[in-house]
Amino acid sequence: MTIDGFKHVLPITTRWMDVDVYGHVNNVVYYSYFDTVVNEQLVSAGLLDPQTSPVIGLVVETRCTYFRSLTYPAPVKAAMRVTKLGSSSVRYQIALFQGDDPSAAAQGHFVHVYVERATQRPVPIPEPVRALLQTLVV
């Protein structure tokens, strides 16, 4: 898998604390990078305020396949695209690339179900969010 075809790319720098005793970025941190690229896109577009938005996306499914270890210190590119856009859910495909390496070190997916914050019940994806997500569909 290469970075071509991804609609949004976020540079992330690995941190000292991301590395485990084996000398590579720990597997749980990959999921943090997934979460970061998705939510950064929503927050930077002004479509999500984590503290006050009445409708929020809850993660209901994630998966990651690892091809190579990410290391510290090194830049990472988190690339994202939407592969399925439903009425209340969205599935993102995400890949992580280290430095200028054209092939992914890891790839996976991340599913949000949109819910009303107060009730935690599914609701349709708000139209402004849907409009942004449509631009990320492949």
C-alpha positions as CSV (number, residue, x, y, z in Angstrom):
1,M,0.0,0.0,0.0
2,T,1.3,3.4,-0.9
3,I,0.3,6.9,0.1
4,D,-1.2,7.6,-3.4
5,G,-5.0,7.7,-3.2
6,F,-5.3,8.9,0.3
7,K,-7.3,12.1,0.6
8,H,-5.8,13.5,3.9
9,V,-2.3,13.2,5.2
10,L,-1.2,14.4,8.7
11,P,2.5,14.6,9.7
12,I,3.1,13.2,13.2
13,T,6.4,13.0,15.0
14,T,7.1,10.0,17.1
15,R,7.8,10.8,20.8
16,W,10.2,9.2,23.2
17,M,7.3,7.9,25.3
18,D,5.9,6.1,22.2
19,V,8.8,3.6,22.2
20,D,8.6,0.4,24.2
21,V,11.2,-1.8,25.8
22,Y,11.8,-3.5,22.4
23,G,13.0,-0.3,20.8
24,H,10.0,0.4,18.5
25,V,6.8,2.3,18.7
26,N,4.4,0.2,20.7
27,N,1.4,-1.3,18.9
28,V,-1.1,0.6,21.0
29,V,0.4,3.9,19.8
30,Y,-0.5,3.1,16.2
31,Y,-4.2,3.2,17.3
32,S,-3.5,6.6,18.9
33,Y,-2.2,7.8,15.6
34,F,-5.3,6.5,13.8
35,D,-7.5,8.4,16.3
36,T,-5.4,11.5,15.9
37,V,-5.6,11.7,12.1
38,V,-9.4,11.2,12.1
39,N,-10.2,13.7,14.9
40,E,-7.6,16.3,13.8
41,Q,-9.4,16.5,10.4
42,L,-12.8,17.0,12.1
43,V,-11.5,19.5,14.7
44,S,-9.5,21.5,12.2
45,A,-12.5,21.8,9.9
46,G,-14.5,23.2,12.8
47,L,-16.9,20.2,12.9
48,L,-16.0,18.8,16.2
49,D,-15.6,20.3,19.6
50,P,-14.7,17.4,21.9
51,Q,-16.1,19.2,24.9
52,T,-19.4,20.6,23.6
53,S,-20.5,19.1,20.3
54,P,-24.0,17.6,20.7
55,V,-23.3,14.9,18.2
56,I,-20.1,12.9,18.4
57,G,-18.5,9.9,16.7
58,L,-17.8,6.9,19.0
59,V,-15.2,4.3,17.9
60,V,-16.9,1.0,17.6
61,E,-14.3,-0.9,15.6
62,T,-10.6,-0.7,14.8
63,R,-8.0,-3.0,13.2
64,C,-4.4,-2.6,12.3
65,T,-2.0,-4.8,10.3
66,Y,1.7,-4.2,11.0
67,F,4.3,-4.5,8.2
68,R,7.3,-2.8,9.7
69,S,8.1,-1.1,13.0
70,L,7.9,2.6,13.4
71,T,10.8,4.1,15.3
72,Y,11.9,7.1,17.4
73,P,12.9,9.7,16.5
74,A,11.3,9.8,13.1
75,P,8.5,11.6,11.2
76,V,5.3,9.6,10.4
77,K,2.7,10.4,7.9
78,A,-0.8,9.3,8.9
79,A,-2.9,9.0,5.7
80,M,-6.7,8.7,5.7
81,R,-9.6,8.1,3.4
82,V,-13.2,7.1,3.8
83,T,-14.2,3.7,2.4
84,K,-17.8,3.5,3.6
85,L,-20.2,6.3,4.5
86,G,-23.5,5.2,6.0
87,S,-26.3,7.1,7.5
88,S,-24.9,7.1,11.1
89,S,-21.5,5.5,10.6
90,V,-18.3,6.0,8.7
91,R,-15.4,3.7,8.0
92,Y,-11.9,5.2,7.6
93,Q,-9.0,3.5,6.1
94,I,-5.7,4.6,7.6
95,A,-2.1,3.9,6.7
96,L,1.1,5.0,8.5
97,F,4.2,5.8,6.6
98,Q,7.6,6.5,8.2
99,G,9.8,9.3,6.7
100,D,9.9,9.1,2.9
101,D,9.3,5.4,2.7
102,P,6.6,5.0,0.0
103,S,5.2,1.8,1.4
104,A,3.0,1.6,4.6
105,A,4.5,0.5,7.8
106,A,1.0,-0.3,9.0
107,Q,-2.6,0.0,7.7
108,G,-6.0,-0.5,9.1
109,H,-9.4,0.9,9.7
110,F,-11.4,2.9,12.2
111,V,-15.2,3.1,12.4
112,H,-17.2,5.9,14.0
113,V,-20.8,5.7,14.8
114,Y,-22.4,9.1,15.4
115,V,-24.4,9.4,18.5
116,E,-26.2,12.1,20.4
117,R,-23.9,13.0,23.3
118,A,-26.6,13.2,25.9
119,T,-28.3,9.9,25.1
120,Q,-25.4,7.9,23.4
121,R,-28.0,6.7,20.8
122,P,-27.1,6.6,17.1
123,V,-28.2,9.6,15.0
124,P,-27.6,10.5,11.3
125,I,-24.2,12.0,10.6
126,P,-24.7,15.8,10.7
127,E,-24.8,17.3,7.2
128,P,-21.7,19.5,7.6
129,V,-19.7,16.4,8.8
130,R,-21.1,14.3,5.9
131,A,-20.1,17.0,3.4
132,L,-16.5,16.8,4.7
133,L,-16.5,13.0,4.7
134,Q,-17.8,12.9,1.1
135,T,-14.6,14.7,0.1
136,L,-12.6,11.9,1.6
137,V,-14.4,9.0,0.0
138,V,-12.6,6.7,-2.4
